[in-house]
Amino acid sequence: MITRASATSLALSVTMLVTLAAMTASAQGPVEVTDADGSEVVIDDASRVATFGGVVTEIAYALGAQDQVVAIDASSYFPPEALAEKPVLGYYRALAAEPVLASDPTLIIGSEEAGPPDVLAELRDAGITILLMPDQDTVEGARQLIGAIGQALGRDEAAEDVVATLDSDIAAAEELVGQATSTPRVLFILRPPGAPSLVAGADTAAGQMIALAGGENVYPDLEGYIPMTPESIAEVAPDVILTTEDSLEQFGGLEALLDEPGVGQTPAAADDRVVAMEDLYLLGFGPRTGQAIADLARLLHPELAP
């Protein structure tokens, strides 16, 4: 029988083990990690880490390093407990120095798009080590990012386990996509807050996901994201329109999206084939990418639906 005293002792033991793991991860001595610019960043202390970028935070949690994380940014909404547990220091592209300094991090790990540069310079001048990681919208990029963050946080073995799970999920997704008998032509639409609607080229995260899920991007020769025009939407005539949940909200819902000039005249609209997925899950290229490919494949190919 578990008594109140034994339960308290067990809880204290668990707390001590978690604390010891965080201390061990930060006490392994300096490590060098290559940043987005190809420079070697020396990390002496990873005991108090601010993670700026949704994928960075997701990876830190997947590695079991949540007790090393002292603050996150507003794009870090997976896992949900990150937003519930940690101070949110604004959006990673529009940081302010004061809140970051107040969280007293020994290390910042962020996307290469974190900034602005003058704020990062101020944080470096304050003695904070900053590691900015490249945004690589590929499966191999996800593997490299997990490995690099694992190295920075002193969790190399955990990183190997996370990559192994990712590879298993990717293999399962590839097997699923191989069973598809259709090749839908897919248009991805992104609606950033306060900005025009954009469509995605093949070299984007959206373009990569469409290809991995067995779809055909209607803009195979387009580079990056460009503003959407009614004429081009009607011309490419997509079978499926893919978007993110945040973009759909920015439009004002499904009906509002279908009311956009050109969109309502597409085969996708006529066949009610508009697909919305959670932003970070679809575009994040991290630990859950294999699962996201499989889920997208089922949405693009009706024959694969369970």
C-alpha positions in Angstrom: 0.0 0.0 0.0 1.3 3.5 -0.9 1.1 5.7 2.1 1.1 9.5 2.0 4.7 9.5 3.3 5.9 7.1 0.6 4.0 9.0 -2.1 5.7 12.2 -1.0 9.1 10.5 -1.0 8.4 9.2 -4.5 7.5 12.7 -5.8 10.6 14.2 -4.3 12.7 11.5 -5.9 11.2 12.1 -9.3 11.8 15.9 -8.9 15.4 15.3 -7.9 15.9 13.0 -10.9 14.5 15.6 -13.3 16.6 18.4 -11.7 19.7 16.1 -11.9 19.1 15.4 -15.6 18.9 19.2 -16.3 22.1 19.8 -14.3 23.9 16.9 -16.0 22.9 18.2 -19.4 24.3 21.6 -18.6 27.5 20.3 -16.9 29.0 18.2 -19.7 31.4 20.9 -20.6 31.5 23.2 -23.6 30.1 22.0 -26.9 30.4 23.5 -30.3 27.4 23.6 -32.6 27.3 25.0 -36.2 24.8 27.8 -36.6 22.8 29.0 -39.7 25.8 31.1 -40.9 28.2 28.1 -40.7 29.9 29.5 -37.6 30.8 27.4 -34.6 28.9 28.6 -31.5 30.5 27.5 -28.2 27.9 26.6 -25.5 29.1 26.5 -22.0 25.8 26.5 -20.1 22.5 25.1 -21.4 20.8 25.0 -18.0 18.5 28.0 -18.8 17.3 28.1 -22.4 15.0 30.4 -24.2 13.6 28.8 -27.4 12.5 31.1 -30.2 10.6 29.3 -33.0 7.8 26.7 -32.8 10.0 23.8 -34.1 12.8 24.7 -31.8 10.6 24.5 -28.8 8.9 21.3 -30.0 12.2 19.6 -30.4 13.4 20.7 -27.0 10.3 19.1 -25.4 10.7 16.0 -27.6 14.2 15.7 -26.2 12.9 15.8 -22.7 14.6 19.2 -22.0 11.5 21.1 -20.9 13.1 21.7 -17.5 15.9 23.5 -19.2 13.5 25.7 -21.1 12.8 29.0 -19.2 11.0 30.9 -21.9 9.5 30.5 -25.3 8.0 32.7 -28.1 4.4 33.0 -29.3 4.9 30.6 -32.2 5.7 27.8 -29.8 2.3 26.3 -29.3 3.3 22.6 -29.4 3.2 20.8 -27.1 0.3 22.7 -25.5 1.9 22.6 -22.1 4.7 24.8 -23.4 2.4 27.8 -23.6 0.8 26.9 -20.3 4.1 26.4 -18.4 6.6 29.0 -19.8 6.7 32.8 -20.1 6.0 33.9 -23.7 8.4 36.6 -24.8 6.6 37.8 -28.0 7.0 36.6 -31.5 10.5 35.3 -32.5 10.9 37.8 -35.4 9.9 40.8 -33.3 11.7 40.3 -30.0 12.4 42.9 -27.3 15.5 42.7 -25.2 14.0 43.5 -21.8 11.7 40.6 -21.4 14.4 38.2 -22.6 16.9 39.6 -20.2 14.3 39.3 -17.4 14.0 35.6 -18.0 17.8 35.3 -17.4 18.6 32.6 -20.0 22.1 31.3 -20.3 21.4 30.2 -23.9 19.0 31.2 -26.7 18.2 28.7 -29.4 16.1 30.1 -32.3 15.3 30.1 -35.9 17.7 32.0 -38.2 14.8 34.4 -38.8 14.7 35.4 -35.1 15.4 39.1 -34.5 15.5 41.9 -35.0 19.3 42.0 -35.3 19.8 45.0 -33.0 18.0 43.1 -30.2 20.1 40.0 -30.8 23.2 42.2 -30.6 22.1 43.6 -27.3 21.4 40.2 -25.9 24.9 39.0 -27.0 26.4 42.1 -25.4 24.7 41.1 -22.2 26.6 37.8 -22.3 23.9 35.5 -23.5 25.0 32.8 -26.0 22.8 32.7 -29.1 22.5 29.8 -31.4 20.4 30.5 -34.5 19.5 27.4 -36.5 18.9 27.2 -40.3 15.4 26.8 -41.6 15.6 23.7 -43.8 12.2 22.6 -45.1 13.2 19.0 -45.7 13.2 15.7 -43.9 17.0 15.7 -43.8 16.9 19.3 -42.4 14.6 18.0 -39.6 17.1 15.3 -38.8 20.0 17.7 -38.7 18.0 20.2 -36.6 17.1 17.6 -34.0 20.7 16.4 -33.8 22.1 20.0 -33.4 19.6 21.0 -30.7 20.3 17.7 -28.9 24.0 18.5 -29.0 23.4 22.0 -27.7 21.2 20.8 -24.9 23.5 18.0 -23.9 20.9 15.4 -25.0 22.6 13.6 -27.9 21.2 10.2 -27.0 17.7 11.5 -26.8 18.2 13.2 -30.2 19.2 9.8 -31.7 15.9 8.3 -30.3 13.8 11.2 -31.7 15.4 10.9 -35.1 14.9 7.1 -35.1 11.2 7.7 -34.4 11.0 10.3 -37.1 12.6 7.9 -39.6 10.1 5.2 -38.7 7.2 7.6 -39.2 8.7 8.7 -42.5 9.0 5.1 -43.7 5.4 4.4 -42.7 4.2 7.6 -44.5 6.1 6.6 -47.7 4.5 3.2 -47.6 1.1 4.8 -47.3 1.7 7.3 -50.1 2.9 4.4 -52.3 -0.6 2.9 -52.0 -2.3 6.0 -53.5 -3.8 5.7 -57.0 -4.5 9.4 -57.5 -2.2 12.5 -58.0 -4.3 15.5 -57.1 -3.1 18.9 -58.2 -2.8 21.0 -55.1 -2.8 24.8 -54.5 -1.4 26.0 -51.2 -2.7 29.3 -49.9 -1.2 31.2 -47.0 -2.8 34.2 -45.3 -0.4 35.9 -42.9 -1.9 38.4 -40.5 -2.3 41.8 -42.1 -0.8 40.7 -45.4 -2.0 39.7 -48.8 -2.8 36.0 -49.6 0.2 34.0 -50.9 0.6 30.9 -52.9 3.5 28.5 -52.5 6.2 27.3 -54.9 7.8 23.9 -54.9 10.8 25.0 -52.8 8.7 26.0 -49.8 7.7 23.9 -46.7 4.2 23.6 -48.2 5.6 22.6 -51.6 7.8 19.9 -50.0 4.9 18.6 -48.0 2.6 18.4 -51.0 5.3 16.4 -52.9 6.0 14.1 -49.9 2.2 13.3 -49.6 1.9 12.4 -53.2 0.3 15.5 -54.6 1.3 17.8 -57.5 2.0 21.4 -56.7 0.1 23.6 -59.3 3.1 26.0 -59.2 6.1 23.6 -59.8 8.4 26.3 -61.2 7.5 29.0 -58.6 10.2 29.9 -56.0 9.1 30.9 -52.6 5.7 32.5 -51.8 4.2 35.1 -54.0 0.9 37.1 -53.9 -2.2 35.3 -55.1 -4.0 36.6 -58.1 -7.5 35.6 -59.2 -6.4 35.1 -62.8 -3.6 32.6 -61.9 -5.9 30.7 -59.5 -8.5 30.2 -62.2 -5.8 29.2 -64.7 -4.1 26.5 -62.6 -7.5 25.0 -61.7 -6.4 23.0 -58.6 -8.2 19.8 -57.5 -7.4 20.5 -53.9 -6.8 23.7 -52.0 -4.5 23.3 -49.0 -4.2 26.0 -46.3 -3.4 26.3 -42.6 -5.9 26.7 -39.8 -4.5 30.1 -38.9 -4.8 31.2 -42.6 -8.4 30.0 -42.7 -9.1 32.0 -39.5 -7.5 35.1 -41.2 -9.8 34.7 -44.1 -12.8 34.6 -41.8 -13.6 30.9 -42.4 -14.2 28.5 -45.2 -17.0 30.4 -46.9 -14.9 33.6 -46.9 -12.0 31.7 -48.5 -14.3 30.4 -51.2 -15.6 33.9 -51.8 -12.0 35.1 -52.7 -11.8 36.1 -56.3 -10.9 33.1 -58.4 -11.0 30.6 -55.6 -14.7 29.8 -55.9 -14.3 29.0 -59.6 -11.8 26.2 -59.1 -12.5 22.4 -59.3 -11.4 22.2 -55.7 -14.3 24.6 -54.6 -16.8 22.8 -56.9 -15.9 19.4 -55.3 -15.6 20.8 -51.7 -12.0 19.8 -51.5 -10.5 22.4 -49.2 -8.1 21.0 -46.6 -6.8 23.0 -43.6 -4.1 21.7 -41.2 -2.5 23.1 -38.1 0.3 25.4 -39.1 3.3 24.0 -37.2 2.2 20.4 -37.8 2.0 21.0 -41.6 5.0 23.3 -42.1 7.2 22.8 -39.2 9.6 20.0 -40.3 10.4 18.5 -36.9 9.7 15.4 -34.8 6.1 15.0 -36.1 6.8 15.5 -39.8 6.3 11.8 -40.7 2.9 11.8 -39.0 2.0 15.0 -40.8 2.9 13.5 -44.2 0.7 10.5 -43.5 -2.3 12.7 -42.4 -1.9 15.0 -45.4 -1.8 12.0 -47.7 -5.1 10.7 -46.4 -6.6 14.2 -46.9 -5.3 14.5 -50.5 -6.1 10.9 -51.6 -9.6 9.8 -50.7 -8.7 6.2 -51.4 -6.3 6.3 -48.4 -8.8 7.5 -45.9 -9.4 5.0 -43.1 
